[in-house]
């Protein structure tokens, strides 16, 4: 059977939600806090990089790519 298409979206955290998520990440995965902070602060570049990565995956593995 296989995959016909993929759906990709990026994370968007409000400042209130980010504060809660940050506390959990600090507690359980402290080495990831800076990476998440960069994603929250630079959402557009993160989103563009994620979409480019997903498109390359689709081109290589065959699921339809739709925006």
PDBQT receptor file of N, H, CA, C and O in Angstrom, charges set to zero:
ATOM      1  N   UNK A   1       0.844  -1.181   0.000  1.00  0.00    +0.000 N 
ATOM      2  CA  UNK A   1       0.000   0.000   0.000  1.00  0.00    +0.000 C 
ATOM      3  C   UNK A   1       0.886   1.239   0.000  1.00  0.00    +0.000 C 
ATOM      4  O   UNK A   1       1.159   1.709  -1.105  1.00  0.00    +0.000 OA
ATOM      5  N   UNK A   2       1.349   1.806   1.036  1.00  0.00    +0.000 N 
ATOM      6  H   UNK A   2       1.127   1.425   1.934  1.00  0.00    +0.000 HD
ATOM      7  CA  UNK A   2       2.228   2.967   1.010  1.00  0.00    +0.000 C 
ATOM      8  C   UNK A   2       1.522   4.259   1.384  1.00  0.00    +0.000 C 
ATOM      9  O   UNK A   2       0.357   4.262   1.780  1.00  0.00    +0.000 OA
ATOM     10  N   UNK A   3       2.242   5.336   1.250  1.00  0.00    +0.000 N 
ATOM     11  H   UNK A   3       3.189   5.334   0.928  1.00  0.00    +0.000 HD
ATOM     12  CA  UNK A   3       1.749   6.653   1.639  1.00  0.00    +0.000 C 
ATOM     13  C   UNK A   3       1.399   7.445   0.388  1.00  0.00    +0.000 C 
ATOM     14  O   UNK A   3       2.192   7.507  -0.551  1.00  0.00    +0.000 OA
ATOM     15  N   UNK A   4       0.217   8.050   0.371  1.00  0.00    +0.000 N 
ATOM     16  H   UNK A   4      -0.427   7.999   1.134  1.00  0.00    +0.000 HD
ATOM     17  CA  UNK A   4      -0.222   8.848  -0.770  1.00  0.00    +0.000 C 
ATOM     18  C   UNK A   4       0.227  10.297  -0.643  1.00  0.00    +0.000 C 
ATOM     19  O   UNK A   4       0.577  10.931  -1.639  1.00  0.00    +0.000 OA
ATOM     20  N   UNK A   5       0.218  10.817   0.563  1.00  0.00    +0.000 N 
ATOM     21  H   UNK A   5      -0.066  10.302   1.372  1.00  0.00    +0.000 HD
ATOM     22  CA  UNK A   5       0.621  12.192   0.799  1.00  0.00    +0.000 C 
ATOM     23  C   UNK A   5       1.025  12.355   2.248  1.00  0.00    +0.000 C 
ATOM     24  O   UNK A   5       0.716  11.511   3.090  1.00  0.00    +0.000 OA
ATOM     25  N   UNK A   6       1.720  13.452   2.537  1.00  0.00    +0.000 N 
ATOM     26  H   UNK A   6       1.971  14.137   1.853  1.00  0.00    +0.000 HD
ATOM     27  CA  UNK A   6       2.111  13.760   3.902  1.00  0.00    +0.000 C 
ATOM     28  C   UNK A   6       1.569  15.138   4.263  1.00  0.00    +0.000 C 
ATOM     29  O   UNK A   6       1.391  15.996   3.398  1.00  0.00    +0.000 OA
ATOM     30  N   UNK A   7       1.314  15.332   5.528  1.00  0.00    +0.000 N 
ATOM     31  H   UNK A   7       1.459  14.635   6.230  1.00  0.00    +0.000 HD
ATOM     32  CA  UNK A   7       0.864  16.625   6.039  1.00  0.00    +0.000 C 
ATOM     33  C   UNK A   7       1.911  17.101   7.030  1.00  0.00    +0.000 C 
ATOM     34  O   UNK A   7       2.273  16.384   7.962  1.00  0.00    +0.000 OA
ATOM     35  N   UNK A   8       2.391  18.310   6.820  1.00  0.00    +0.000 N 
ATOM     36  H   UNK A   8       2.097  18.893   6.062  1.00  0.00    +0.000 HD
ATOM     37  CA  UNK A   8       3.438  18.866   7.673  1.00  0.00    +0.000 C 
ATOM     38  C   UNK A   8       2.993  20.233   8.164  1.00  0.00    +0.000 C 
ATOM     39  O   UNK A   8       2.458  21.035   7.399  1.00  0.00    +0.000 OA
ATOM     40  N   UNK A   9       3.214  20.487   9.421  1.00  0.00    +0.000 N 
ATOM     41  H   UNK A   9       3.649  19.836  10.042  1.00  0.00    +0.000 HD
ATOM     42  CA  UNK A   9       2.952  21.812   9.968  1.00  0.00    +0.000 C 
ATOM     43  C   UNK A   9       4.012  22.093  11.019  1.00  0.00    +0.000 C 
ATOM     44  O   UNK A   9       4.602  21.169  11.580  1.00  0.00    +0.000 OA
ATOM     45  N   UNK A  10       4.248  23.350  11.280  1.00  0.00    +0.000 N 
ATOM     46  H   UNK A  10       3.769  24.100  10.824  1.00  0.00    +0.000 HD
ATOM     47  CA  UNK A  10       5.256  23.720  12.268  1.00  0.00    +0.000 C 
ATOM     48  C   UNK A  10       4.588  24.123  13.574  1.00  0.00    +0.000 C 
ATOM     49  O   UNK A  10       3.416  24.500  13.613  1.00  0.00    +0.000 OA
ATOM     50  N   UNK A  11       5.357  24.033  14.616  1.00  0.00    +0.000 N 
ATOM     51  H   UNK A  11       6.309  23.728  14.584  1.00  0.00    +0.000 HD
ATOM     52  CA  UNK A  11       4.858  24.365  15.944  1.00  0.00    +0.000 C 
ATOM     53  C   UNK A  11       4.788  25.886  16.114  1.00  0.00    +0.000 C 
ATOM     54  O   UNK A  11       5.687  26.610  15.685  1.00  0.00    +0.000 OA
ATOM     55  N   UNK A  12       3.740  26.345  16.728  1.00  0.00    +0.000 N 
ATOM     56  H   UNK A  12       3.010  25.757  17.076  1.00  0.00    +0.000 HD
ATOM     57  CA  UNK A  12       3.605  27.775  17.024  1.00  0.00    +0.000 C 
ATOM     58  C   UNK A  12       3.174  27.877  18.487  1.00  0.00    +0.000 C 
ATOM     59  O   UNK A  12       2.058  27.499  18.841  1.00  0.00    +0.000 OA
ATOM     60  N   UNK A  13       4.054  28.380  19.314  1.00  0.00    +0.000 N 
ATOM     61  H   UNK A  13       4.961  28.687  19.026  1.00  0.00    +0.000 HD
ATOM     62  CA  UNK A  13       3.782  28.471  20.740  1.00  0.00    +0.000 C 
ATOM     63  C   UNK A  13       3.599  29.918  21.161  1.00  0.00    +0.000 C 
ATOM     64  O   UNK A  13       4.468  30.760  20.935  1.00  0.00    +0.000 OA
ATOM     65  N   UNK A  14       2.462  30.195  21.774  1.00  0.00    +0.000 N 
ATOM     66  H   UNK A  14       1.756  29.512  21.958  1.00  0.00    +0.000 HD
ATOM     67  CA  UNK A  14       2.273  31.534  22.349  1.00  0.00    +0.000 C 
ATOM     68  C   UNK A  14       3.233  31.666  23.525  1.00  0.00    +0.000 C 
ATOM     69  O   UNK A  14       3.770  30.669  24.009  1.00  0.00    +0.000 OA
ATOM     70  N   UNK A  15       3.445  32.879  23.976  1.00  0.00    +0.000 N 
ATOM     71  H   UNK A  15       3.009  33.689  23.583  1.00  0.00    +0.000 HD
ATOM     72  CA  UNK A  15       4.367  33.078  25.097  1.00  0.00    +0.000 C 
ATOM     73  C   UNK A  15       3.887  32.352  26.348  1.00  0.00    +0.000 C 
ATOM     74  O   UNK A  15       4.702  31.839  27.115  1.00  0.00    +0.000 OA
ATOM     75  N   UNK A  16       2.574  32.303  26.563  1.00  0.00    +0.000 N 
ATOM     76  H   UNK A  16       1.912  32.720  25.940  1.00  0.00    +0.000 HD
ATOM     77  CA  UNK A  16       2.030  31.601  27.729  1.00  0.00    +0.000 C 
ATOM     78  C   UNK A  16       2.310  30.107  27.634  1.00  0.00    +0.000 C 
ATOM     79  O   UNK A  16       2.782  29.496  28.593  1.00  0.00    +0.000 OA
ATOM     80  N   UNK A  17       2.023  29.528  26.489  1.00  0.00    +0.000 N 
ATOM     81  H   UNK A  17       1.641  30.024  25.709  1.00  0.00    +0.000 HD
ATOM     82  CA  UNK A  17       2.244  28.091  26.308  1.00  0.00    +0.000 C 
ATOM     83  C   UNK A  17       3.735  27.779  26.323  1.00  0.00    +0.000 C 
ATOM     84  O   UNK A  17       4.149  26.782  26.915  1.00  0.00    +0.000 OA
ATOM     85  N   UNK A  18       4.551  28.619  25.679  1.00  0.00    +0.000 N 
ATOM     86  H   UNK A  18       4.215  29.429  25.199  1.00  0.00    +0.000 HD
ATOM     87  CA  UNK A  18       5.990  28.388  25.670  1.00  0.00    +0.000 C 
ATOM     88  C   UNK A  18       6.529  28.347  27.087  1.00  0.00    +0.000 C 
ATOM     89  O   UNK A  18       7.386  27.515  27.386  1.00  0.00    +0.000 OA
ATOM     90  N   UNK A  19       6.063  29.205  27.959  1.00  0.00    +0.000 N 
ATOM     91  H   UNK A  19       5.367  29.881  27.717  1.00  0.00    +0.000 HD
ATOM     92  CA  UNK A  19       6.521  29.195  29.346  1.00  0.00    +0.000 C 
ATOM     93  C   UNK A  19       6.273  27.850  30.011  1.00  0.00    +0.000 C 
ATOM     94  O   UNK A  19       7.131  27.350  30.737  1.00  0.00    +0.000 OA
ATOM     95  N   UNK A  20       5.117  27.267  29.772  1.00  0.00    +0.000 N 
ATOM     96  H   UNK A  20       4.420  27.674  29.182  1.00  0.00    +0.000 HD
ATOM     97  CA  UNK A  20       4.784  25.950  30.344  1.00  0.00    +0.000 C 
ATOM     98  C   UNK A  20       5.607  24.838  29.701  1.00  0.00    +0.000 C 
ATOM     99  O   UNK A  20       6.119  23.953  30.386  1.00  0.00    +0.000 OA
ATOM    100  N   UNK A  21       5.724  24.897  28.385  1.00  0.00    +0.000 N 
ATOM    101  H   UNK A  21       5.308  25.616  27.828  1.00  0.00    +0.000 HD
ATOM    102  CA  UNK A  21       6.515  23.888  27.678  1.00  0.00    +0.000 C 
ATOM    103  C   UNK A  21       7.975  23.991  28.096  1.00  0.00    +0.000 C 
ATOM    104  O   UNK A  21       8.629  22.974  28.327  1.00  0.00    +0.000 OA
ATOM    105  N   UNK A  22       8.492  25.219  28.195  1.00  0.00    +0.000 N 
ATOM    106  H   UNK A  22       7.961  26.045  28.007  1.00  0.00    +0.000 HD
ATOM    107  CA  UNK A  22       9.893  25.418  28.588  1.00  0.00    +0.000 C 
ATOM    108  C   UNK A  22      10.178  24.769  29.937  1.00  0.00    +0.000 C 
ATOM    109  O   UNK A  22      11.210  24.120  30.108  1.00  0.00    +0.000 OA
ATOM    110  N   UNK A  23       9.281  24.940  30.886  1.00  0.00    +0.000 N 
ATOM    111  H   UNK A  23       8.443  25.467  30.747  1.00  0.00    +0.000 HD
ATOM    112  CA  UNK A  23       9.495  24.339  32.209  1.00  0.00    +0.000 C 
ATOM    113  C   UNK A  23       9.588  22.823  32.124  1.00  0.00    +0.000 C 
ATOM    114  O   UNK A  23      10.433  22.212  32.778  1.00  0.00    +0.000 OA
ATOM    115  N   UNK A  24       8.722  22.217  31.320  1.00  0.00    +0.000 N 
ATOM    116  H   UNK A  24       8.036  22.714  30.789  1.00  0.00    +0.000 HD
ATOM    117  CA  UNK A  24       8.756  20.758  31.168  1.00  0.00    +0.000 C 
ATOM    118  C   UNK A  24      10.034  20.314  30.450  1.00  0.00    +0.000 C 
ATOM    119  O   UNK A  24      10.653  19.322  30.833  1.00  0.00    +0.000 OA
ATOM    120  N   UNK A  25      10.417  21.045  29.422  1.00  0.00    +0.000 N 
ATOM    121  H   UNK A  25       9.914  21.851  29.111  1.00  0.00    +0.000 HD
ATOM    122  CA  UNK A  25      11.642  20.702  28.694  1.00  0.00    +0.000 C 
ATOM    123  C   UNK A  25      12.851  20.879  29.603  1.00  0.00    +0.000 C 
ATOM    124  O   UNK A  25      13.748  20.036  29.604  1.00  0.00    +0.000 OA
ATOM    125  N   UNK A  26      12.889  21.959  30.375  1.00  0.00    +0.000 N 
ATOM    126  H   UNK A  26      12.160  22.644  30.375  1.00  0.00    +0.000 HD
ATOM    127  CA  UNK A  26      14.000  22.174  31.312  1.00  0.00    +0.000 C 
ATOM    128  C   UNK A  26      14.114  21.020  32.296  1.00  0.00    +0.000 C 
ATOM    129  O   UNK A  26      15.216  20.581  32.624  1.00  0.00    +0.000 OA
ATOM    130  N   UNK A  27      12.987  20.540  32.756  1.00  0.00    +0.000 N 
ATOM    131  H   UNK A  27      12.092  20.897  32.489  1.00  0.00    +0.000 HD
ATOM    132  CA  UNK A  27      12.977  19.469  33.750  1.00  0.00    +0.000 C 
ATOM    133  C   UNK A  27      13.414  18.132  33.148  1.00  0.00    +0.000 C 
ATOM    134  O   UNK A  27      14.210  17.409  33.747  1.00  0.00    +0.000 OA
ATOM    135  N   UNK A  28      12.894  17.807  31.968  1.00  0.00    +0.000 N 
ATOM    136  H   UNK A  28      12.248  18.395  31.481  1.00  0.00    +0.000 HD
ATOM    137  CA  UNK A  28      13.114  16.476  31.407  1.00  0.00    +0.000 C 
ATOM    138  C   UNK A  28      14.208  16.411  30.336  1.00  0.00    +0.000 C 
ATOM    139  O   UNK A  28      14.851  15.374  30.173  1.00  0.00    +0.000 OA
ATOM    140  N   UNK A  29      14.420  17.501  29.613  1.00  0.00    +0.000 N 
ATOM    141  H   UNK A  29      13.897  18.343  29.745  1.00  0.00    +0.000 HD
ATOM    142  CA  UNK A  29      15.393  17.526  28.523  1.00  0.00    +0.000 C 
ATOM    143  C   UNK A  29      16.140  18.861  28.505  1.00  0.00    +0.000 C 
ATOM    144  O   UNK A  29      16.025  19.611  27.536  1.00  0.00    +0.000 OA
ATOM    145  N   UNK A  30      16.886  19.164  29.535  1.00  0.00    +0.000 N 
ATOM    146  H   UNK A  30      16.979  18.555  30.322  1.00  0.00    +0.000 HD
ATOM    147  CA  UNK A  30      17.512  20.483  29.636  1.00  0.00    +0.000 C 
ATOM    148  C   UNK A  30      18.431  20.828  28.463  1.00  0.00    +0.000 C 
ATOM    149  O   UNK A  30      18.612  22.004  28.145  1.00  0.00    +0.000 OA
ATOM    150  N   UNK A  31      19.005  19.823  27.824  1.00  0.00    +0.000 N 
ATOM    151  H   UNK A  31      18.858  18.868  28.083  1.00  0.00    +0.000 HD
ATOM    152  CA  UNK A  31      19.895  20.088  26.700  1.00  0.00    +0.000 C 
ATOM    153  C   UNK A  31      19.136  20.552  25.447  1.00  0.00    +0.000 C 
ATOM    154  O   UNK A  31      19.763  21.014  24.493  1.00  0.00    +0.000 OA
ATOM    155  N   UNK A  32      17.808  20.440  25.431  1.00  0.00    +0.000 N 
ATOM    156  H   UNK A  32      17.299  20.066  26.206  1.00  0.00    +0.000 HD
ATOM    157  CA  UNK A  32      17.014  20.859  24.276  1.00  0.00    +0.000 C 
ATOM    158  C   UNK A  32      16.411  22.258  24.407  1.00  0.00    +0.000 C 
ATOM    159  O   UNK A  32      15.845  22.779  23.446  1.00  0.00    +0.000 OA
ATOM    160  N   UNK A  33      16.527  22.864  25.576  1.00  0.00    +0.000 N 
ATOM    161  H   UNK A  33      16.987  22.441  26.357  1.00  0.00    +0.000 HD
ATOM    162  CA  UNK A  33      15.876  24.159  25.823  1.00  0.00    +0.000 C 
ATOM    163  C   UNK A  33      16.331  25.218  24.827  1.00  0.00    +0.000 C 
ATOM    164  O   UNK A  33      15.498  25.941  24.281  1.00  0.00    +0.000 OA
ATOM    165  N   UNK A  34      17.615  25.325  24.581  1.00  0.00    +0.000 N 
ATOM    166  H   UNK A  34      18.292  24.738  25.025  1.00  0.00    +0.000 HD
ATOM    167  CA  UNK A  34      18.120  26.364  23.681  1.00  0.00    +0.000 C 
ATOM    168  C   UNK A  34      17.598  26.165  22.262  1.00  0.00    +0.000 C 
ATOM    169  O   UNK A  34      17.243  27.136  21.593  1.00  0.00    +0.000 OA
ATOM    170  N   UNK A  35      17.549  24.932  21.801  1.00  0.00    +0.000 N 
ATOM    171  H   UNK A  35      17.837  24.144  22.344  1.00  0.00    +0.000 HD
ATOM    172  CA  UNK A  35      17.019  24.663  20.463  1.00  0.00    +0.000 C 
ATOM    173  C   UNK A  35      15.562  25.068  20.345  1.00  0.00    +0.000 C 
ATOM    174  O   UNK A  35      15.165  25.686  19.357  1.00  0.00    +0.000 OA
ATOM    175  N   UNK A  36      14.759  24.723  21.351  1.00  0.00    +0.000 N 
ATOM    176  H   UNK A  36      15.081  24.221  22.153  1.00  0.00    +0.000 HD
ATOM    177  CA  UNK A  36      13.348  25.130  21.339  1.00  0.00    +0.000 C 
ATOM    178  C   UNK A  36      13.219  26.648  21.406  1.00  0.00    +0.000 C 
ATOM    179  O   UNK A  36      12.366  27.233  20.740  1.00  0.00    +0.000 OA
ATOM    180  N   UNK A  37      14.057  27.275  22.201  1.00  0.00    +0.000 N 
ATOM    181  H   UNK A  37      14.750  26.800  22.742  1.00  0.00    +0.000 HD
ATOM    182  CA  UNK A  37      14.003  28.732  22.302  1.00  0.00    +0.000 C 
ATOM    183  C   UNK A  37      14.277  29.368  20.944  1.00  0.00    +0.000 C 
ATOM    184  O   UNK A  37      13.618  30.337  20.567  1.00  0.00    +0.000 OA
ATOM    185  N   UNK A  38      15.238  28.833  20.213  1.00  0.00    +0.000 N 
ATOM    186  H   UNK A  38      15.774  28.046  20.519  1.00  0.00    +0.000 HD
ATOM    187  CA  UNK A  38      15.550  29.353  18.883  1.00  0.00    +0.000 C 
ATOM    188  C   UNK A  38      14.375  29.167  17.921  1.00  0.00    +0.000 C 
ATOM    189  O   UNK A  38      14.086  30.052  17.115  1.00  0.00    +0.000 OA
ATOM    190  N   UNK A  39      13.704  28.031  18.004  1.00  0.00    +0.000 N 
ATOM    191  H   UNK A  39      13.938  27.312  18.659  1.00  0.00    +0.000 HD
ATOM    192  CA  UNK A  39      12.538  27.783  17.154  1.00  0.00    +0.000 C 
ATOM    193  C   UNK A  39      11.446  28.796  17.454  1.00  0.00    +0.000 C 
ATOM    194  O   UNK A  39      10.853  29.366  16.538  1.00  0.00    +0.000 OA
ATOM    195  N   UNK A  40      11.177  29.021  18.735  1.00  0.00    +0.000 N 
ATOM    196  H   UNK A  40      11.658  28.558  19.480  1.00  0.00    +0.000 HD
ATOM    197  CA  UNK A  40      10.131  29.970  19.132  1.00  0.00    +0.000 C 
ATOM    198  C   UNK A  40      10.492  31.388  18.679  1.00  0.00    +0.000 C 
ATOM    199  O   UNK A  40       9.628  32.132  18.215  1.00  0.00    +0.000 OA
ATOM    200  N   UNK A  41      11.753  31.756  18.814  1.00  0.00    +0.000 N 
ATOM    201  H   UNK A  41      12.455  31.152  19.191  1.00  0.00    +0.000 HD
ATOM    202  CA  UNK A  41      12.192  33.108  18.465  1.00  0.00    +0.000 C 
ATOM    203  C   UNK A  41      12.302  33.324  16.958  1.00  0.00    +0.000 C 
ATOM    204  O   UNK A  41      12.187  34.454  16.483  1.00  0.00    +0.000 OA
ATOM    205  N   UNK A  42      12.523  32.255  16.211  1.00  0.00    +0.000 N 
ATOM    206  H   UNK A  42      12.616  31.337  16.597  1.00  0.00    +0.000 HD
ATOM    207  CA  UNK A  42      12.744  32.355  14.761  1.00  0.00    +0.000 C 
ATOM    208  C   UNK A  42      11.781  31.448  14.009  1.00  0.00    +0.000 C 
ATOM    209  O   UNK A  42      12.196  30.636  13.181  1.00  0.00    +0.000 OA
ATOM    210  N   UNK A  43      10.519  31.588  14.295  1.00  0.00    +0.000 N 
ATOM    211  H   UNK A  43      10.182  32.247  14.968  1.00  0.00    +0.000 HD
ATOM    212  CA  UNK A  43       9.525  30.665  13.751  1.00  0.00    +0.000 C 
ATOM    213  C   UNK A  43       9.534  30.618  12.231  1.00  0.00    +0.000 C 
ATOM    214  O   UNK A  43       9.421  29.535  11.656  1.00  0.00    +0.000 OA
ATOM    215  N   UNK A  44       9.665  31.755  11.565  1.00  0.00    +0.000 N 
ATOM    216  H   UNK A  44       9.757  32.635  12.032  1.00  0.00    +0.000 HD
ATOM    217  CA  UNK A  44       9.604  31.765  10.092  1.00  0.00    +0.000 C 
ATOM    218  C   UNK A  44      10.735  30.930   9.488  1.00  0.00    +0.000 C 
ATOM    219  O   UNK A  44      10.487  30.112   8.602  1.00  0.00    +0.000 OA
ATOM    220  N   UNK A  45      11.958  31.121   9.949  1.00  0.00    +0.000 N 
ATOM    221  H   UNK A  45      12.160  31.785  10.669  1.00  0.00    +0.000 HD
ATOM    222  CA  UNK A  45      13.065  30.351   9.378  1.00  0.00    +0.000 C 
ATOM    223  C   UNK A  45      12.923  28.870   9.712  1.00  0.00    +0.000 C 
ATOM    224  O   UNK A  45      13.249  28.015   8.889  1.00  0.00    +0.000 OA
ATOM    225  N   UNK A  46      12.439  28.561  10.917  1.00  0.00    +0.000 N 
ATOM    226  H   UNK A  46      12.174  29.256  11.586  1.00  0.00    +0.000 HD
ATOM    227  CA  UNK A  46      12.171  27.165  11.283  1.00  0.00    +0.000 C 
ATOM    228  C   UNK A  46      11.119  26.573  10.345  1.00  0.00    +0.000 C 
ATOM    229  O   UNK A  46      11.303  25.469   9.833  1.00  0.00    +0.000 OA
ATOM    230  N   UNK A  47      10.023  27.293  10.115  1.00  0.00    +0.000 N 
ATOM    231  H   UNK A  47       9.873  28.190  10.531  1.00  0.00    +0.000 HD
ATOM    232  CA  UNK A  47       8.946  26.809   9.263  1.00  0.00    +0.000 C 
ATOM    233  C   UNK A  47       9.453  26.575   7.830  1.00  0.00    +0.000 C 
ATOM    234  O   UNK A  47       9.159  25.542   7.229  1.00  0.00    +0.000 OA
ATOM    235  N   UNK A  48      10.206  27.524   7.295  1.00  0.00    +0.000 N 
ATOM    236  H   UNK A  48      10.445  28.363   7.783  1.00  0.00    +0.000 HD
ATOM    237  CA  UNK A  48      10.732  27.387   5.935  1.00  0.00    +0.000 C 
ATOM    238  C   UNK A  48      11.676  26.184   5.823  1.00  0.00    +0.000 C 
ATOM    239  O   UNK A  48      11.619  25.442   4.842  1.00  0.00    +0.000 OA
ATOM    240  N   UNK A  49      12.529  25.991   6.811  1.00  0.00    +0.000 N 
ATOM    241  H   UNK A  49      12.574  26.593   7.608  1.00  0.00    +0.000 HD
ATOM    242  CA  UNK A  49      13.453  24.851   6.800  1.00  0.00    +0.000 C 
ATOM    243  C   UNK A  49      12.688  23.531   6.906  1.00  0.00    +0.000 C 
ATOM    244  O   UNK A  49      13.025  22.560   6.228  1.00  0.00    +0.000 OA
ATOM    245  N   UNK A  50      11.673  23.497   7.746  1.00  0.00    +0.000 N 
ATOM    246  H   UNK A  50      11.399  24.285   8.297  1.00  0.00    +0.000 HD
ATOM    247  CA  UNK A  50      10.865  22.293   7.899  1.00  0.00    +0.000 C 
ATOM    248  C   UNK A  50      10.148  21.947   6.591  1.00  0.00    +0.000 C 
ATOM    249  O   UNK A  50      10.126  20.786   6.181  1.00  0.00    +0.000 OA
ATOM    250  N   UNK A  51       9.561  22.955   5.938  1.00  0.00    +0.000 N 
ATOM    251  H   UNK A  51       9.578  23.898   6.270  1.00  0.00    +0.000 HD
ATOM    252  CA  UNK A  51       8.859  22.719   4.677  1.00  0.00    +0.000 C 
ATOM    253  C   UNK A  51       9.824  22.241   3.590  1.00  0.00    +0.000 C 
ATOM    254  O   UNK A  51       9.486  21.348   2.813  1.00  0.00    +0.000 OA
ATOM    255  N   UNK A  52      11.013  22.826   3.530  1.00  0.00    +0.000 N 
ATOM    256  H   UNK A  52      11.287  23.551   4.161  1.00  0.00    +0.000 HD
ATOM    257  CA  UNK A  52      12.011  22.405   2.543  1.00  0.00    +0.000 C 
ATOM    258  C   UNK A  52      12.433  20.955   2.798  1.00  0.00    +0.000 C 
ATOM    259  O   UNK A  52      12.597  20.175   1.859  1.00  0.00    +0.000 OA
ATOM    260  N   UNK A  53      12.602  20.609   4.047  1.00  0.00    +0.000 N 
ATOM    261  H   UNK A  53      12.469  21.242   4.810  1.00  0.00    +0.000 HD
ATOM    262  CA  UNK A  53      12.985  19.237   4.394  1.00  0.00    +0.000 C 
ATOM    263  C   UNK A  53      11.881  18.254   4.017  1.00  0.00    +0.000 C 
ATOM    264  O   UNK A  53      12.158  17.186   3.470  1.00  0.00    +0.000 OA
ATOM    265  N   UNK A  54      10.642  18.612   4.304  1.00  0.00    +0.000 N 
ATOM    266  H   UNK A  54      10.418  19.480   4.748  1.00  0.00    +0.000 HD
ATOM    267  CA  UNK A  54       9.511  17.752   3.965  1.00  0.00    +0.000 C 
ATOM    268  C   UNK A  54       9.383  17.599   2.449  1.00  0.00    +0.000 C 
ATOM    269  O   UNK A  54       9.083  16.511   1.958  1.00  0.00    +0.000 OA
ATOM    270  N   UNK A  55       9.607  18.681   1.712  1.00  0.00    +0.000 N 
ATOM    271  H   UNK A  55       9.850  19.565   2.111  1.00  0.00    +0.000 HD
ATOM    272  CA  UNK A  55       9.519  18.610   0.255  1.00  0.00    +0.000 C 
ATOM    273  C   UNK A  55      10.608  17.704  -0.315  1.00  0.00    +0.000 C 
ATOM    274  O   UNK A  55      10.342  16.916  -1.223  1.00  0.00    +0.000 OA
ATOM    275  N   UNK A  56      11.817  17.805   0.203  1.00  0.00    +0.000 N 
ATOM    276  H   UNK A  56      12.033  18.445   0.940  1.00  0.00    +0.000 HD
ATOM    277  CA  UNK A  56      12.901  16.917  -0.249  1.00  0.00    +0.000 C 
ATOM    278  C   UNK A  56      12.549  15.459   0.039  1.00  0.00    +0.000 C 
ATOM    279  O   UNK A  56      12.795  14.587  -0.795  1.00  0.00    +0.000 OA
ATOM    280  N   UNK A  57      11.973  15.189   1.216  1.00  0.00    +0.000 N 
ATOM    281  H   UNK A  57      11.773  15.898   1.893  1.00  0.00    +0.000 HD
ATOM    282  CA  UNK A  57      11.555  13.839   1.567  1.00  0.00    +0.000 C 
ATOM    283  C   UNK A  57      10.522  13.334   0.563  1.00  0.00    +0.000 C 
ATOM    284  O   UNK A  57      10.628  12.213   0.066  1.00  0.00    +0.000 OA
ATOM    285  N   UNK A  58       9.523  14.166   0.267  1.00  0.00    +0.000 N 
ATOM    286  H   UNK A  58       9.437  15.077   0.671  1.00  0.00    +0.000 HD
ATOM    287  CA  UNK A  58       8.466  13.776  -0.668  1.00  0.00    +0.000 C 
ATOM    288  C   UNK A  58       9.039  13.498  -2.054  1.00  0.00    +0.000 C 
ATOM    289  O   UNK A  58       8.650  12.526  -2.702  1.00  0.00    +0.000 OA
ATOM    290  N   UNK A  59       9.953  14.337  -2.509  1.00  0.00    +0.000 N 
ATOM    291  H   UNK A  59      10.270  15.126  -1.983  1.00  0.00    +0.000 HD
ATOM    292  CA  UNK A  59      10.558  14.136  -3.825  1.00  0.00    +0.000 C 
ATOM    293  C   UNK A  59      11.368  12.844  -3.881  1.00  0.00    +0.000 C 
ATOM    294  O   UNK A  59      11.385  12.163  -4.906  1.00  0.00    +0.000 OA
ATOM    295  N   UNK A  60      12.030  12.513  -2.794  1.00  0.00    +0.000 N 
ATOM    296  H   UNK A  60      12.016  13.066  -1.961  1.00  0.00    +0.000 HD
ATOM    297  CA  UNK A  60      12.860  11.312  -2.755  1.00  0.00    +0.000 C 
ATOM    298  C   UNK A  60      12.030  10.044  -2.611  1.00  0.00    +0.000 C 
ATOM    299  O   UNK A  60      12.335   9.026  -3.232  1.00  0.00    +0.000 OA
ATOM    300  N   UNK A  61      10.960  10.104  -1.775  1.00  0.00    +0.000 N 
ATOM    301  H   UNK A  61      10.712  10.931  -1.270  1.00  0.00    +0.000 HD
ATOM    302  CA  UNK A  61      10.239   8.886  -1.418  1.00  0.00    +0.000 C 
ATOM    303  C   UNK A  61       8.874   8.757  -2.085  1.00  0.00    +0.000 C 
ATOM    304  O   UNK A  61       8.225   7.719  -1.952  1.00  0.00    +0.000 OA
ATOM    305  N   UNK A  62       8.430   9.781  -2.794  1.00  0.00    +0.000 N 
ATOM    306  H   UNK A  62       8.958  10.624  -2.901  1.00  0.00    +0.000 HD
ATOM    307  CA  UNK A  62       7.247   9.632  -3.606  1.00  0.00    +0.000 C 
ATOM    308  C   UNK A  62       5.907  10.115  -3.132  1.00  0.00    +0.000 C 
ATOM    309  O   UNK A  62       5.009  10.219  -3.968  1.00  0.00    +0.000 OA
ATOM    310  N   UNK A  63       5.680  10.423  -1.866  1.00  0.00    +0.000 N 
ATOM    311  H   UNK A  63       6.410  10.338  -1.187  1.00  0.00    +0.000 HD
ATOM    312  CA  UNK A  63       4.338  10.950  -1.551  1.00  0.00    +0.000 C 
ATOM    313  C   UNK A  63       4.130  12.301  -2.222  1.00  0.00    +0.000 C 
ATOM    314  O   UNK A  63       5.077  13.060  -2.425  1.00  0.00    +0.000 OA
ATOM    315  N   UNK A  64       2.896  12.586  -2.557  1.00  0.00    +0.000 N 
ATOM    316  H   UNK A  64       2.126  11.969  -2.391  1.00  0.00    +0.000 HD
ATOM    317  CA  UNK A  64       2.584  13.858  -3.214  1.00  0.00    +0.000 C 
ATOM    318  C   UNK A  64       2.927  15.016  -2.294  1.00  0.00    +0.000 C 
ATOM    319  O   UNK A  64       2.726  14.947  -1.081  1.00  0.00    +0.000 OA
ATOM    320  N   UNK A  65       3.449  16.085  -2.892  1.00  0.00    +0.000 N 
ATOM    321  H   UNK A  65       3.613  16.140  -3.877  1.00  0.00    +0.000 HD
ATOM    322  CA  UNK A  65       3.758  17.291  -2.123  1.00  0.00    +0.000 C 
ATOM    323  C   UNK A  65       2.753  18.360  -2.496  1.00  0.00    +0.000 C 
ATOM    324  O   UNK A  65       2.663  18.764  -3.656  1.00  0.00    +0.000 OA
ATOM    325  N   UNK A  66       1.999  18.815  -1.510  1.00  0.00    +0.000 N 
ATOM    326  H   UNK A  66       2.072  18.487  -0.569  1.00  0.00    +0.000 HD
ATOM    327  CA  UNK A  66       1.022  19.885  -1.720  1.00  0.00    +0.000 C 
ATOM    328  C   UNK A  66       1.228  20.937  -0.654  1.00  0.00    +0.000 C 
ATOM    329  O   UNK A  66       1.501  20.629   0.506  1.00  0.00    +0.000 OA
ATOM    330  N   UNK A  67       1.094  22.160  -1.057  1.00  0.00    +0.000 N 
ATOM    331  H   UNK A  67       0.871  22.411  -2.000  1.00  0.00    +0.000 HD
ATOM    332  CA  UNK A  67       1.209  23.271  -0.103  1.00  0.00    +0.000 C 
ATOM    333  C   UNK A  67      -0.154  23.825   0.145  1.00  0.00    +0.000 C 
ATOM    334  O   UNK A  67      -0.304  24.771   0.918  1.00  0.00    +0.000 OA
TER     335      UNK A  67
